[in-house]
Amino acid sequence: MTKYRKLSHSVYHCNYHVVFTPKYRYRILEGKVKEIVE
């Protein structure tokens, strides 16, 4: 699959950036979940 997607009148490229912001400061992500997220 190519980097850019094409429609009849346009070409586009989408990227996603997810930011996880917990409400409280204690550690929520531990163990394997922490490794996957990093």
PDB file of N, CA, C and O in Angstrom:
ATOM      1  N   MET A   1       0.844  -1.184   0.000  1.00  0.00           N
ATOM      2  CA  MET A   1       0.000   0.000   0.000  1.00  0.00           C
ATOM      3  C   MET A   1       0.885   1.240   0.000  1.00  0.00           C
ATOM      4  O   MET A   1       1.924   1.276   0.659  1.00  0.00           O
ATOM      5  N   THR A   2       0.477   2.218  -0.718  1.00  0.00           N
ATOM      6  CA  THR A   2       1.289   3.425  -0.821  1.00  0.00           C
ATOM      7  C   THR A   2       1.084   4.342   0.374  1.00  0.00           C
ATOM      8  O   THR A   2       0.145   4.176   1.153  1.00  0.00           O
ATOM      9  N   LYS A   3       1.966   5.293   0.500  1.00  0.00           N
ATOM     10  CA  LYS A   3       1.905   6.254   1.593  1.00  0.00           C
ATOM     11  C   LYS A   3       0.750   7.236   1.428  1.00  0.00           C
ATOM     12  O   LYS A   3       0.165   7.678   2.417  1.00  0.00           O
ATOM     13  N   TYR A   4       0.422   7.575   0.203  1.00  0.00           N
ATOM     14  CA  TYR A   4      -0.619   8.559  -0.084  1.00  0.00           C
ATOM     15  C   TYR A   4      -1.856   7.870  -0.644  1.00  0.00           C
ATOM     16  O   TYR A   4      -1.749   6.920  -1.420  1.00  0.00           O
ATOM     17  N   ARG A   5      -3.005   8.342  -0.254  1.00  0.00           N
ATOM     18  CA  ARG A   5      -4.262   7.812  -0.786  1.00  0.00           C
ATOM     19  C   ARG A   5      -4.802   8.781  -1.829  1.00  0.00           C
ATOM     20  O   ARG A   5      -4.668   9.998  -1.700  1.00  0.00           O
ATOM     21  N   LYS A   6      -5.407   8.224  -2.850  1.00  0.00           N
ATOM     22  CA  LYS A   6      -5.894   9.055  -3.950  1.00  0.00           C
ATOM     23  C   LYS A   6      -7.393   8.872  -4.125  1.00  0.00           C
ATOM     24  O   LYS A   6      -7.908   7.756  -4.071  1.00  0.00           O
ATOM     25  N   LEU A   7      -8.074   9.972  -4.334  1.00  0.00           N
ATOM     26  CA  LEU A   7      -9.474   9.987  -4.742  1.00  0.00           C
ATOM     27  C   LEU A   7      -9.541  10.629  -6.120  1.00  0.00           C
ATOM     28  O   LEU A   7      -8.511  10.982  -6.694  1.00  0.00           O
ATOM     29  N   SER A   8     -10.714  10.778  -6.636  1.00  0.00           N
ATOM     30  CA  SER A   8     -10.817  11.316  -7.998  1.00  0.00           C
ATOM     31  C   SER A   8     -10.301  12.746  -8.119  1.00  0.00           C
ATOM     32  O   SER A   8      -9.778  13.123  -9.168  1.00  0.00           O
ATOM     33  N   HIS A   9     -10.439  13.558  -7.052  1.00  0.00           N
ATOM     34  CA  HIS A   9     -10.025  14.958  -7.134  1.00  0.00           C
ATOM     35  C   HIS A   9      -9.027  15.361  -6.056  1.00  0.00           C
ATOM     36  O   HIS A   9      -8.752  16.550  -5.889  1.00  0.00           O
ATOM     37  N   SER A  10      -8.481  14.401  -5.327  1.00  0.00           N
ATOM     38  CA  SER A  10      -7.564  14.783  -4.246  1.00  0.00           C
ATOM     39  C   SER A  10      -6.612  13.649  -3.897  1.00  0.00           C
ATOM     40  O   SER A  10      -6.853  12.483  -4.211  1.00  0.00           O
ATOM     41  N   VAL A  11      -5.526  14.028  -3.240  1.00  0.00           N
ATOM     42  CA  VAL A  11      -4.546  13.087  -2.710  1.00  0.00           C
ATOM     43  C   VAL A  11      -4.332  13.466  -1.258  1.00  0.00           C
ATOM     44  O   VAL A  11      -4.185  14.647  -0.943  1.00  0.00           O
ATOM     45  N   TYR A  12      -4.312  12.479  -0.362  1.00  0.00           N
ATOM     46  CA  TYR A  12      -4.137  12.807   1.045  1.00  0.00           C
ATOM     47  C   TYR A  12      -3.291  11.774   1.764  1.00  0.00           C
ATOM     48  O   TYR A  12      -3.115  10.651   1.293  1.00  0.00           O
ATOM     49  N   HIS A  13      -2.778  12.171   2.899  1.00  0.00           N
ATOM     50  CA  HIS A  13      -1.933  11.326   3.742  1.00  0.00           C
ATOM     51  C   HIS A  13      -2.305  11.616   5.196  1.00  0.00           C
ATOM     52  O   HIS A  13      -2.190  12.756   5.647  1.00  0.00           O
ATOM     53  N   CYS A  14      -2.745  10.603   5.924  1.00  0.00           N
ATOM     54  CA  CYS A  14      -3.200  10.801   7.310  1.00  0.00           C
ATOM     55  C   CYS A  14      -2.236  10.136   8.288  1.00  0.00           C
ATOM     56  O   CYS A  14      -1.777   9.017   8.060  1.00  0.00           O
ATOM     57  N   ASN A  15      -1.936  10.833   9.373  1.00  0.00           N
ATOM     58  CA  ASN A  15      -1.162  10.287  10.488  1.00  0.00           C
ATOM     59  C   ASN A  15      -1.964  10.477  11.760  1.00  0.00           C
ATOM     60  O   ASN A  15      -2.747  11.420  11.877  1.00  0.00           O
ATOM     61  N   TYR A  16      -1.766   9.574  12.715  1.00  0.00           N
ATOM     62  CA  TYR A  16      -2.451   9.681  13.997  1.00  0.00           C
ATOM     63  C   TYR A  16      -1.421   9.761  15.105  1.00  0.00           C
ATOM     64  O   TYR A  16      -0.393   9.085  15.058  1.00  0.00           O
ATOM     65  N   HIS A  17      -1.692  10.576  16.086  1.00  0.00           N
ATOM     66  CA  HIS A  17      -0.833  10.699  17.260  1.00  0.00           C
ATOM     67  C   HIS A  17      -1.741  10.667  18.485  1.00  0.00           C
ATOM     68  O   HIS A  17      -2.577  11.552  18.666  1.00  0.00           O
ATOM     69  N   VAL A  18      -1.576   9.640  19.330  1.00  0.00           N
ATOM     70  CA  VAL A  18      -2.437   9.467  20.496  1.00  0.00           C
ATOM     71  C   VAL A  18      -1.668   9.877  21.737  1.00  0.00           C
ATOM     72  O   VAL A  18      -0.531   9.453  21.941  1.00  0.00           O
ATOM     73  N   VAL A  19      -2.289  10.699  22.560  1.00  0.00           N
ATOM     74  CA  VAL A  19      -1.685  11.137  23.816  1.00  0.00           C
ATOM     75  C   VAL A  19      -2.561  10.644  24.957  1.00  0.00           C
ATOM     76  O   VAL A  19      -3.756  10.935  24.999  1.00  0.00           O
ATOM     77  N   PHE A  20      -1.967   9.899  25.879  1.00  0.00           N
ATOM     78  CA  PHE A  20      -2.693   9.359  27.024  1.00  0.00           C
ATOM     79  C   PHE A  20      -2.438  10.267  28.217  1.00  0.00           C
ATOM     80  O   PHE A  20      -1.296  10.410  28.653  1.00  0.00           O
ATOM     81  N   THR A  21      -3.486  10.879  28.747  1.00  0.00           N
ATOM     82  CA  THR A  21      -3.345  11.776  29.897  1.00  0.00           C
ATOM     83  C   THR A  21      -4.257  11.308  31.027  1.00  0.00           C
ATOM     84  O   THR A  21      -5.464  11.544  30.980  1.00  0.00           O
ATOM     85  N   PRO A  22      -3.702  10.655  32.033  1.00  0.00           N
ATOM     86  CA  PRO A  22      -4.525  10.198  33.152  1.00  0.00           C
ATOM     87  C   PRO A  22      -4.981  11.368  34.017  1.00  0.00           C
ATOM     88  O   PRO A  22      -4.319  12.404  34.086  1.00  0.00           O
ATOM     89  N   LYS A  23      -6.113  11.183  34.668  1.00  0.00           N
ATOM     90  CA  LYS A  23      -6.662  12.241  35.510  1.00  0.00           C
ATOM     91  C   LYS A  23      -5.811  12.430  36.766  1.00  0.00           C
ATOM     92  O   LYS A  23      -5.624  13.555  37.229  1.00  0.00           O
ATOM     93  N   TYR A  24      -5.303  11.343  37.308  1.00  0.00           N
ATOM     94  CA  TYR A  24      -4.504  11.405  38.534  1.00  0.00           C
ATOM     95  C   TYR A  24      -3.069  11.012  38.225  1.00  0.00           C
ATOM     96  O   TYR A  24      -2.813  10.367  37.208  1.00  0.00           O
ATOM     97  N   ARG A  25      -2.141  11.384  39.071  1.00  0.00           N
ATOM     98  CA  ARG A  25      -0.719  11.202  38.779  1.00  0.00           C
ATOM     99  C   ARG A  25      -0.176   9.829  39.146  1.00  0.00           C
ATOM    100  O   ARG A  25       0.962   9.526  38.787  1.00  0.00           O
ATOM    101  N   TYR A  26      -0.930   8.983  39.844  1.00  0.00           N
ATOM    102  CA  TYR A  26      -0.389   7.672  40.203  1.00  0.00           C
ATOM    103  C   TYR A  26      -0.219   6.815  38.953  1.00  0.00           C
ATOM    104  O   TYR A  26      -0.829   7.085  37.919  1.00  0.00           O
ATOM    105  N   ARG A  27       0.601   5.796  39.053  1.00  0.00           N
ATOM    106  CA  ARG A  27       0.949   4.994  37.884  1.00  0.00           C
ATOM    107  C   ARG A  27      -0.190   4.057  37.507  1.00  0.00           C
ATOM    108  O   ARG A  27      -0.632   3.237  38.311  1.00  0.00           O
ATOM    109  N   ILE A  28      -0.650   4.194  36.286  1.00  0.00           N
ATOM    110  CA  ILE A  28      -1.722   3.344  35.780  1.00  0.00           C
ATOM    111  C   ILE A  28      -1.139   2.253  34.885  1.00  0.00           C
ATOM    112  O   ILE A  28      -1.540   1.092  34.969  1.00  0.00           O
ATOM    113  N   LEU A  29      -0.201   2.627  34.039  1.00  0.00           N
ATOM    114  CA  LEU A  29       0.375   1.683  33.090  1.00  0.00           C
ATOM    115  C   LEU A  29       1.563   0.976  33.720  1.00  0.00           C
ATOM    116  O   LEU A  29       2.572   1.605  34.041  1.00  0.00           O
ATOM    117  N   GLU A  30       1.441  -0.321  33.893  1.00  0.00           N
ATOM    118  CA  GLU A  30       2.508  -1.122  34.483  1.00  0.00           C
ATOM    119  C   GLU A  30       2.749  -2.362  33.631  1.00  0.00           C
ATOM    120  O   GLU A  30       1.877  -2.783  32.870  1.00  0.00           O
ATOM    121  N   GLY A  31       3.915  -2.931  33.762  1.00  0.00           N
ATOM    122  CA  GLY A  31       4.232  -4.212  33.130  1.00  0.00           C
ATOM    123  C   GLY A  31       4.236  -4.159  31.614  1.00  0.00           C
ATOM    124  O   GLY A  31       4.794  -3.246  31.006  1.00  0.00           O
ATOM    125  N   LYS A  32       3.587  -5.181  31.003  1.00  0.00           N
ATOM    126  CA  LYS A  32       3.597  -5.307  29.548  1.00  0.00           C
ATOM    127  C   LYS A  32       2.875  -4.160  28.854  1.00  0.00           C
ATOM    128  O   LYS A  32       3.260  -3.752  27.759  1.00  0.00           O
ATOM    129  N   VAL A  33       1.830  -3.639  29.489  1.00  0.00           N
ATOM    130  CA  VAL A  33       1.110  -2.511  28.886  1.00  0.00           C
ATOM    131  C   VAL A  33       2.045  -1.320  28.744  1.00  0.00           C
ATOM    132  O   VAL A  33       2.022  -0.633  27.722  1.00  0.00           O
ATOM    133  N   LYS A  34       2.860  -1.070  29.747  1.00  0.00           N
ATOM    134  CA  LYS A  34       3.820   0.035  29.700  1.00  0.00           C
ATOM    135  C   LYS A  34       4.830  -0.169  28.572  1.00  0.00           C
ATOM    136  O   LYS A  34       5.165   0.776  27.859  1.00  0.00           O
ATOM    137  N   GLU A  35       5.313  -1.399  28.410  1.00  0.00           N
ATOM    138  CA  GLU A  35       6.286  -1.701  27.354  1.00  0.00           C
ATOM    139  C   GLU A  35       5.683  -1.487  25.963  1.00  0.00           C
ATOM    140  O   GLU A  35       6.348  -0.958  25.073  1.00  0.00           O
ATOM    141  N   ILE A  36       4.432  -1.895  25.779  1.00  0.00           N
ATOM    142  CA  ILE A  36       3.774  -1.758  24.475  1.00  0.00           C
ATOM    143  C   ILE A  36       3.574  -0.291  24.130  1.00  0.00           C
ATOM    144  O   ILE A  36       3.794   0.115  22.989  1.00  0.00           O
ATOM    145  N   VAL A  37       3.157   0.510  25.112  1.00  0.00           N
ATOM    146  CA  VAL A  37       2.884   1.923  24.870  1.00  0.00           C
ATOM    147  C   VAL A  37       4.159   2.682  24.542  1.00  0.00           C
ATOM    148  O   VAL A  37       4.143   3.576  23.696  1.00  0.00           O
ATOM    149  N   GLU A  38       5.256   2.345  25.194  1.00  0.00           N
ATOM    150  CA  GLU A  38       6.523   3.036  24.931  1.00  0.00           C
ATOM    151  C   GLU A  38       7.010   2.664  23.559  1.00  0.00           C
ATOM    152  O   GLU A  38       8.064   3.133  23.129  1.00  0.00           O
TER     153      GLU A  38
END
